[in-house]
């Protein structure tokens, strides 16, 4: 395959090297300059590109090394968006009964506006060091709204929500246009709302916030279409759905059955990255709603646990998925990134590389090429 999504692909974020973690802490304390931090980030990103290429990957990301979290850094780049550091009802769960909360609540206090490029410079540097296709990952603004509904958008700033969504679309399209001008041909939209809306408890919370969980999948799908409208014909856009990914913990459970028809038949993307790593993800039957011509990247390899999956198990599960969607429309990836937050999941960089290589090797044996 010459363009994404590739038979062997990955979601984007990578474990931050210890040097980078230390440098970020020192920069926060004022012990080193922002310029010095950027120099270290550049070097670590170049190394990350080589790691992905040595594993055989054709899509190369910057590992999100310049971000503290997968979504907040990007969304806070827009005027009008603020971090409140208050806790939303959703919590993270992990193996052995582990739980956690993250204080990443965002609100819209003023007009949503892209006053300047947000992460175009991130992409430009990635492109300069990547020998294969550079992929840029950006969060969908829909998740900002889902964590609280109408109350996260100030009514004085936006008495009419249609105006808010129009401003969001304008900002995203401007960023995508600049990314395209910088040479971007592969963009991944990261979204948590669709997978979260498969969880019965989160659906209750959404209803308590005054939104209708039955209508949101199609509504959010249409919003995402407005964000990517007008993209260049040669630009691949995919959507990754996530059930939460923070230090090997997760937020949501539930198969895609409740959202599949609306998501797959509404959203105008070239492919979907879907989590299918364990029983929380449900079965493959919802894939029957995927239209012809769109790819599904099966997230069968866990980015949360250190155990290395077997090729035989991966091949068996690919065969199971192919009962509902032709093999030609399928690809393989980890179920999520390895470090959606700076702390990263509880695995080692060696395991991370071995999992990426496993995906490449399995894809080559199943499809003949990665």
C-alpha positions in Angstrom: 0.0 0.0 0.0 1.3 3.4 -0.9 -0.9 5.6 1.3 -2.4 5.2 4.7 -4.0 3.6 6.5 -1.3 1.0 6.0 -1.7 -2.8 6.6 0.6 -2.3 9.6 -0.1 1.1 11.2 -0.1 2.6 14.7 -2.1 5.1 16.6 0.5 7.8 17.2 1.8 8.4 20.7 5.0 6.7 21.9 6.7 6.3 25.3 8.7 9.4 26.2 12.4 8.8 26.8 13.5 9.5 30.3 15.8 12.3 29.1 12.7 14.1 27.6 10.7 13.6 30.8 13.5 15.1 32.9 13.9 18.0 30.5 10.2 18.9 30.6 10.2 19.0 34.4 13.4 21.1 34.4 11.8 23.5 31.8 8.7 23.8 34.0 10.9 24.8 37.0 12.9 27.2 34.9 16.1 25.2 35.2 16.5 25.0 31.4 15.3 27.3 28.6 12.4 26.5 26.2 15.1 26.5 23.5 17.0 23.8 25.3 13.8 21.8 25.8 13.0 22.1 22.1 16.5 20.9 21.2 16.0 17.8 23.3 12.5 17.2 21.9 13.9 17.5 18.3 16.6 14.9 19.1 14.1 12.5 20.7 11.6 12.8 17.9 14.3 12.0 15.3 15.2 8.9 17.4 11.5 8.0 17.5 11.2 8.2 13.8 14.1 5.9 13.4 12.5 3.5 16.0 9.3 3.3 14.0 11.2 2.9 10.7 13.4 0.2 12.1 10.3 -1.7 13.2 9.1 -1.6 9.6 6.3 1.0 10.0 5.3 3.1 6.9 3.5 5.8 8.9 5.7 7.8 11.2 4.6 10.1 14.0 6.4 12.4 16.4 5.2 10.3 19.2 3.4 13.4 20.5 6.6 14.1 22.3 5.9 17.9 22.5 2.5 17.3 24.2 1.7 16.7 27.8 -1.6 15.1 26.8 -3.1 13.9 23.5 -5.8 16.5 23.4 -5.3 19.4 25.8 -2.2 20.9 24.2 -3.9 21.1 20.8 -7.2 22.4 22.0 -5.7 25.0 24.2 -4.0 26.4 21.1 -7.3 27.9 20.1 -8.4 31.2 21.6 -11.4 30.9 23.9 -10.5 27.5 25.3 -9.4 27.2 28.9 -8.3 24.4 31.3 -10.3 24.4 34.6 -8.4 21.5 36.2 -11.7 20.3 37.7 -12.6 16.7 37.6 -15.3 15.3 35.4 -17.3 12.2 36.5 -15.4 9.7 34.2 -12.7 7.8 36.0 -9.9 5.5 34.8 -9.7 1.8 35.7 -6.9 -0.7 35.4 -5.7 -4.2 36.2 -6.0 -5.3 39.8 -8.7 -2.8 40.6 -6.5 0.3 40.0 -8.3 3.6 39.5 -7.3 7.1 38.7 -8.7 10.5 37.8 -7.3 13.1 35.4 -7.9 16.8 35.8 -8.1 17.8 32.1 -11.5 19.4 31.9 -11.7 22.1 29.2 -14.3 24.8 28.8 -15.0 27.4 26.2 -15.1 30.9 27.8 -14.9 33.1 24.8 -15.0 32.9 21.0 -13.3 29.8 19.6 -10.6 31.1 17.2 -7.4 30.0 15.6 -5.3 33.1 15.9 -2.2 31.3 14.6 -1.0 27.9 13.6 -1.2 25.4 16.5 1.1 22.5 15.6 2.1 23.0 12.1 5.7 23.5 13.2 5.5 20.1 14.9 4.6 18.5 11.6 7.3 20.4 9.7 10.0 19.0 11.9 8.6 15.5 11.8 8.5 15.7 8.0 12.2 16.8 8.0 13.3 13.6 9.9 10.8 11.0 8.6 11.9 8.8 5.7 8.4 7.2 5.4 5.0 8.9 5.5 4.7 11.4 8.3 1.3 11.2 10.1 -0.1 14.0 12.1 -2.6 13.2 14.9 -5.1 15.8 16.1 -7.9 15.5 18.7 -11.6 15.9 17.7 -13.3 18.9 19.3 -16.3 16.7 19.9 -14.8 15.2 23.1 -14.5 18.7 24.5 -18.3 19.0 24.2 -19.1 15.5 25.4 -17.5 16.1 28.8 -20.3 18.3 30.1 -22.4 19.1 27.1 -23.8 22.6 26.6 -22.5 23.8 30.0 -18.8 23.6 28.9 -19.6 26.3 26.3 -20.3 29.8 27.8 -23.7 31.0 26.9 -22.6 34.6 26.7 -19.9 33.7 24.2 -22.2 31.4 22.3 -25.9 31.8 22.9 -26.3 29.8 19.7 -24.4 26.5 19.6 -24.5 26.4 15.8 -22.2 29.5 15.8 -19.9 27.7 18.1 -19.6 24.6 15.9 -19.1 26.8 12.9 -16.2 28.6 14.5 -14.7 25.2 15.5 -14.9 24.0 11.9 -13.3 27.2 10.6 -10.4 26.8 13.0 -9.8 23.2 12.2 -10.0 23.7 8.5 -7.4 26.5 8.7 -5.0 24.2 10.6 -5.6 21.3 8.2 -5.0 23.7 5.2 -1.7 24.8 6.7 -0.7 21.2 7.4 -1.5 20.3 3.8 0.6 23.3 2.6 3.5 22.0 4.7 3.2 18.6 3.0 0.9 16.6 5.2 -0.9 13.8 3.3 -2.0 11.6 6.3 -4.0 13.0 9.2 -5.6 11.0 12.0 -8.5 12.5 14.0 -8.5 11.1 17.6 -11.9 10.9 19.3 -13.0 9.4 22.6 -16.7 10.3 22.4 -17.9 7.5 20.1 -16.3 4.7 22.1 -17.4 6.3 25.4 -20.9 6.4 24.1 -20.8 2.6 24.0 -20.5 2.5 27.9 -23.8 2.4 29.7 -22.5 4.4 32.7 -21.1 7.1 30.6 -24.3 7.3 28.6 -26.1 8.0 31.9 -23.7 10.8 32.6 -24.2 12.3 29.2 -27.9 12.2 29.7 -27.5 13.9 33.1 -25.5 16.6 31.4 -28.6 17.3 29.2 -27.5 15.6 26.0 -29.1 12.7 24.2 -26.6 9.7 23.9 -28.8 8.2 21.2 -28.4 11.2 18.9 -24.9 12.3 19.6 -23.0 9.7 17.5 -24.6 10.9 14.3 -24.4 14.5 15.4 -20.7 14.3 16.3 -20.1 12.4 13.0 -21.5 15.3 11.1 -19.4 17.8 13.1 -16.3 15.8 12.3 -17.2 16.0 8.6 -17.3 19.8 8.9 -13.8 19.8 10.5 -12.2 18.0 7.5 -14.4 19.5 4.7 -12.3 20.8 1.9 -9.2 18.8 2.6 -7.0 18.1 -0.4 -7.9 15.1 -2.6 -4.5 13.5 -1.9 -4.9 13.7 1.9 -5.8 10.6 3.8 -7.9 11.2 6.9 -8.7 8.5 9.4 -10.6 8.4 12.7 -9.3 6.7 15.8 -11.8 5.8 18.5 -10.6 5.3 22.1 -12.0 4.0 25.3 -9.4 5.9 27.4 -5.7 5.5 27.7 -3.8 6.7 30.8 -0.9 4.9 32.4 -2.3 1.5 31.2 -5.8 2.4 32.4 -9.1 2.9 30.5 -12.4 4.7 31.0 -15.1 2.9 29.0 -16.4 -0.5 28.2 -18.8 -1.8 25.6 -18.9 -3.0 22.0 -19.5 -0.7 19.0 -23.0 -1.9 18.5 -24.7 1.2 19.9 -22.8 3.6 17.6 -21.6 1.6 14.6 -24.3 2.3 12.1 -24.2 6.1 12.7 -20.4 6.4 12.9 -19.5 4.2 9.9 -22.1 5.6 7.6 -21.9 9.3 8.6 -18.2 10.1 8.9 -16.5 10.9 5.7 -13.0 9.5 6.5 -10.9 7.0 4.6 -10.5 4.6 7.5 -11.3 3.8 11.2 -8.8 2.8 13.9 -10.9 0.6 16.3 -10.0 -0.9 19.6 -10.4 -4.7 19.7 -7.8 -5.7 22.3 -9.9 -7.4 24.9 -13.4 -8.3 26.0 -14.3 -4.6 26.8 -14.4 -4.0 23.0 -17.1 -6.4 22.2 -17.3 -8.5 19.0 -16.6 -7.8 15.3 -20.3 -7.9 14.2 -20.6 -4.0 14.0 -18.1 -4.1 11.2 -20.9 -5.1 8.9 -21.9 -1.5 8.8 -18.6 -0.3 7.3 -19.2 0.9 3.7 -17.2 -0.4 0.8 -13.9 1.5 0.1 -13.2 2.3 3.7 -10.5 0.6 5.7 -10.8 -0.6 9.3 -7.5 -0.8 11.3 -8.0 -3.5 13.9 -6.5 -2.5 17.2 -5.7 -6.1 18.3 -2.3 -5.5 19.9 -2.6 -3.9 23.4 -0.5 -0.8 24.1 -1.4 -1.2 27.8 0.1 -4.6 28.8 3.7 -5.9 28.4 2.7 -9.4 27.3 3.5 -9.9 23.6 0.6 -11.2 21.6 1.1 -14.3 19.5 0.9 -14.1 15.7 -1.4 -17.1 15.6 -3.9 -15.3 17.9 -3.7 -12.2 15.8 -4.3 -14.1 12.6 -7.2 -15.9 14.1 -8.8 -12.7 15.2 -8.2 -11.1 11.8 -10.0 -14.1 10.2 -12.9 -13.6 12.6 -13.2 -9.9 11.6 -13.1 -10.9 8.0 -16.4 -12.7 8.4 -18.0 -9.3 8.7 -15.7 -7.1 6.5 -13.6 -8.3 3.6 -9.9 -8.9 4.4 -9.0 -6.3 1.7 -10.6 -3.6 3.9 -8.7 -4.6 7.1 -5.4 -3.5 8.6 -3.6 -4.1 11.9 -2.4 -1.8 14.7 -2.1 -1.4 18.5 -5.5 -0.6 20.1 -4.3 2.8 21.2 -1.1 4.9 21.5 1.6 3.9 24.0 1.5 7.2 25.9 -1.6 9.3 25.5 -0.3 11.2 28.5 3.3 12.1 29.2 3.7 9.4 31.9 3.0 6.7 29.4 1.7 3.2 29.8 3.3 0.6 32.0 5.5 -1.1 29.5 9.1 -0.6 28.3 10.4 1.0 25.1 11.8 -2.4 24.1 8.3 -4.0 24.4 6.9 -1.0 22.5 9.3 -1.6 19.6 8.7 -5.4 19.7 4.9 -4.8 19.5 5.3 -2.5 16.5 7.5 -5.1 14.8 5.0 -7.8 15.6 2.3 -5.8 13.8 4.5 -5.4 10.7 5.5 -9.1 10.6 1.9 -10.3 11.1 0.5 -7.9 8.5 3.2 -9.0 6.0 2.2 -12.6 6.5 -1.6 -11.9 6.2 -1.6 -9.4 3.4 1.8 -9.9 1.8 2.9 -6.4 2.6 2.9 -4.0 5.6 
